[in-house]
Amino acid sequence: MNKAAASLRIFNSLSGSKEPFVPIEEKHVGMYVCGPTVYSNVHLGNCRTFISFDLVYRYLKYLGYTVRYVRNITDAGHLENDADEGEDRISKKARLERIEPMEVVQRYTVDFHKTLAAFNTLPPNIEPTATGHIIEQIEIIKGILKAGFAYEVNGSVYFDVKTYNETHHYGILSGRNIEDMIHNTRDLSGQSDKRSPQDFALWKKAEPQHIMRWPSPWGDGFPGWHLECTAMSTKYLGEQFDIHGGGMDLKFPHHECEIAQAKAINKKNPVNTWMHANMLTLNGKKMAKSTGNNILPQELFEGSNSILSKAFNADVARFFMLQAHYRSVLDLSNDALEAAEKGYNRLKQGIALLPELPASTSSSFDVNEYIAAYHNAMNDDFNSPILIAQLFETVKMIQRTQKGDETLTQGDIQKLRQTINLFVFDVLGLTLASSTGENTYLDKALSVLIHMREQARANKDFATSDQIRDALLAKGIQLKDGKDGTSYTLES
Ligand SMILES: [Zn+2]
């Protein structure tokens, strides 16, 4: 374990304060993050959430923890408006596009993985799906019914919030009060089988037209949205685990319901530390497809949008997001991205100087102080903006050393180089890779292949020319034939 691990503090949404992080099992961390509902292309806002937890995952690993990171895929049960009525989001998309629900799931799961890989996020250790855990969900419902915190009506099962709240605290995470909730909710009588509007579905009866359905002791139906996370987190991380994360918008009702379900069946607090990542706005306003104030990751990488003046690569976008603390709202705009790109290039240039620094017999400044500042930043609730600011301070000193205004010994240069590499590449997850056109060796190698392809085409050997094009495409390099010859683009 890294010595710095002892000083890590994390803001716990449950207590509303920063707490020293002590895992349940020494040297091991169990972390669950609510994944996407795969019915459309992943949003940039969601990407920010997953990049935030990627930072958490990476830093915990850096500290020496063995982390089991579980992030689910919601492929059933998530209804429109996050409510208990309405159409399943995936079924609806399948109906509109006249394809199978599982085709919708496959298409957008692939998009999700591809986009997160472009942002250089590490894959979770387990990525379970809701449809793959129907049996586990049914077992939990049976347990909650047995414990007396749920009731069955017409083939659906609902969680009884009022009864639960008599012995437990519903609202413990969101700080909501059940009396206020009852007071502020519309009366649903006649429209719902629920005894009380606060109750939430554990199992919903499938109407005849509902495609995604499974048999259960209560008839054909499908699980409620909140249930899958309780089933999968318990299965893979146990009845009590260290960290549960998600977007701020999931705090209520989703996470509140998860706590209630788990406590109802296991009589234990399921999670020690609840973490919530804040949202991403666009030009000061909430991103929404309906208003047009929206930009997809791919549109950002390609520059194919009317909001930004040019394309920004995924590494710059990641750097931009990490320049804000995960609990703060972050606003994306053209100016902010351009400023981030400048900073990113400055960092890149500074790091490139490191191997060339002249070594001296003594150091004029203490590199340990700089290294300690990186740890202090990350130990303070994963404060990446402070870490990046400290890295910029270091870049200044690197530049001064190169000019001869400061000195460093060979040992200190080595130490600084090693630590900066760890923080920039392993912890922040930046690649600092050259963007298209800057990588001269790649340029040279590709020009050889492009030339071979042109010769093949001149000889009417189209099999070879297609083979070169397709093999490159499979590796993420797309050739484009134009008036001035063939150029290439790299998959972001
Ligand atoms: Zn969840």
Boltz pocket constraint, residues with backbone or C-beta under 6 A from the ligand:
constraints:
  - pocket:
      binder: B
      contacts: [[A, 33], [A, 34], [A, 35], [A, 225], [A, 226], [A, 229], [A, 254]]
      max_distance: 6.0
